[in-house]
Amino acid sequence: MNGREAAVLRGGLAFLAVAHVAVGLWQLLAPHSFFGVLWVNTLPPYNEHLMRDLGSMVLGQAVLMAAAAHALEPRLVSVALAVELTFAVPHLVFHSGHSGQLAAWETLILLGLLGMAVLLPAWLLWLSARVRTARPAPRP
């Protein structure tokens, strides 16, 4: 992996880690505030327990992303991005069919953000796989 590819991959993983820390801490420490976000509160009821559990889980994803960004070990990177997509794809699919009482423009923004939450890890996974297959085979 050349320096540019490593920097892009590390930067993408670090971005995901920081985003998860921000969202996870918000969900864990101020669940009612997070639930008050326009895109979240259209599908009640509010459940503090589930909001805090989700925040804790998102922080766990942050730890995994940070470890992958730090180590850049191919299997860890692949697993971290697979975990990310395991959440992001169903999240996008759900919101594609359940926009609550959102206006059309609000739905477009929400689905655009959730789409990026799928495209970024998918692209990073593709990049990491491309980088791995581009390596020359070790000599015996």
C-alpha positions as CSV (number, residue, x, y, z in Angstrom):
1,M,0.0,0.0,0.0
2,N,1.5,3.3,-1.0
3,G,1.5,6.3,1.3
4,R,-1.4,8.0,-0.4
5,E,-3.7,5.0,-0.3
6,A,-2.8,4.4,3.3
7,A,-3.5,8.0,4.2
8,V,-6.9,7.9,2.4
9,L,-7.9,4.7,4.1
10,R,-6.7,5.8,7.5
11,G,-8.5,9.2,7.0
12,G,-11.7,7.5,6.1
13,L,-11.6,5.1,9.0
14,A,-10.7,8.0,11.4
15,F,-13.6,10.1,10.0
16,L,-16.0,7.2,10.7
17,A,-14.5,6.7,14.2
18,V,-14.9,10.4,15.1
19,A,-18.5,10.5,13.7
20,H,-19.4,7.5,15.8
21,V,-17.8,9.1,18.9
22,A,-19.9,12.2,18.4
23,V,-23.2,10.4,17.7
24,G,-22.6,7.7,20.3
25,L,-21.8,10.1,23.1
26,W,-24.8,12.2,22.2
27,Q,-27.1,9.2,22.3
28,L,-25.6,7.8,25.5
29,L,-25.3,11.0,27.5
30,A,-28.3,13.0,26.2
31,P,-30.7,10.5,24.7
32,H,-33.7,12.7,24.9
33,S,-31.9,15.5,23.1
34,F,-30.8,13.0,20.3
35,F,-34.4,11.8,20.1
36,G,-35.5,15.4,19.6
37,V,-33.7,15.5,16.2
38,L,-36.2,16.0,13.4
39,W,-35.4,12.8,11.7
40,V,-35.5,10.7,14.8
41,N,-38.6,11.9,16.6
42,T,-40.9,11.3,13.6
43,L,-41.0,7.6,14.6
44,P,-42.0,7.5,18.3
45,P,-42.2,6.4,21.0
46,Y,-39.1,7.6,22.9
47,N,-37.3,4.9,24.8
48,E,-34.3,6.1,26.9
49,H,-33.0,2.5,27.5
50,L,-32.8,1.8,23.7
51,M,-31.3,5.2,23.0
52,R,-28.5,4.7,25.6
53,D,-27.9,1.1,24.4
54,L,-27.6,2.4,20.8
55,G,-25.2,5.1,21.9
56,S,-23.0,2.5,23.6
57,M,-23.1,0.3,20.6
58,V,-22.1,3.2,18.3
59,L,-19.2,3.9,20.6
60,G,-18.1,0.3,20.2
61,Q,-18.1,0.8,16.5
62,A,-16.0,3.9,17.0
63,V,-13.4,1.8,18.9
64,L,-13.3,-0.7,16.1
65,M,-12.9,2.1,13.4
66,A,-10.1,3.7,15.4
67,A,-8.3,0.4,15.9
68,A,-8.6,-0.2,12.1
69,A,-7.4,3.3,11.3
70,H,-4.4,2.9,13.6
71,A,-3.3,-0.6,12.6
72,L,-4.4,-0.6,8.9
73,E,-4.1,-4.4,9.2
74,P,-6.0,-5.7,6.1
75,R,-8.3,-8.2,8.0
76,L,-9.1,-5.7,10.7
77,V,-9.9,-3.0,8.2
78,S,-12.2,-5.4,6.2
79,V,-14.0,-6.5,9.4
80,A,-14.5,-3.0,10.6
81,L,-15.9,-1.8,7.3
82,A,-18.2,-4.9,7.1
83,V,-19.5,-4.1,10.6
84,E,-20.1,-0.6,9.4
85,L,-22.1,-1.7,6.4
86,T,-24.0,-4.3,8.4
87,F,-25.5,-1.3,10.3
88,A,-25.6,1.3,7.5
89,V,-27.3,-0.7,4.8
90,P,-30.4,-1.8,6.8
91,H,-30.5,1.7,8.4
92,L,-30.8,3.2,4.9
93,V,-33.3,0.6,3.7
94,F,-35.5,1.2,6.8
95,H,-35.5,5.0,6.4
96,S,-36.2,4.7,2.7
97,G,-39.6,3.2,3.5
98,H,-40.3,5.0,6.8
99,S,-39.8,8.8,6.6
100,G,-42.5,9.6,9.1
101,Q,-44.0,13.1,8.6
102,L,-40.9,14.5,7.0
103,A,-41.2,17.0,4.1
104,A,-39.9,15.8,0.8
105,W,-36.7,17.9,1.1
106,E,-36.1,16.6,4.6
107,T,-36.5,13.1,3.4
108,L,-34.0,13.8,0.5
109,I,-31.4,15.2,3.0
110,L,-31.9,12.2,5.3
111,L,-31.6,9.6,2.6
112,G,-28.6,11.5,1.1
113,L,-26.8,11.4,4.4
114,L,-27.6,7.8,5.0
115,G,-26.6,7.0,1.4
116,M,-23.2,8.5,2.1
117,A,-23.0,6.4,5.3
118,V,-23.2,3.4,3.0
119,L,-21.1,4.7,0.1
120,L,-18.1,5.8,2.2
121,P,-17.4,2.4,3.9
122,A,-18.3,0.6,0.7
123,W,-15.7,2.7,-1.2
124,L,-13.1,2.2,1.6
125,L,-13.7,-1.6,1.6
126,W,-13.2,-1.6,-2.2
127,L,-10.1,0.5,-1.8
128,S,-8.6,-1.8,0.8
129,A,-9.4,-4.9,-1.3
130,R,-7.8,-3.2,-4.4
131,V,-4.7,-2.3,-2.4
132,R,-4.4,-5.9,-1.0
133,T,-4.7,-7.5,-4.5
134,A,-2.2,-5.0,-6.0
135,R,0.6,-6.2,-3.7
136,P,3.2,-8.5,-5.3
137,A,3.2,-12.1,-4.0
138,P,5.9,-12.8,-1.4
139,R,8.9,-14.6,-2.6
140,P,9.6,-18.1,-1.2
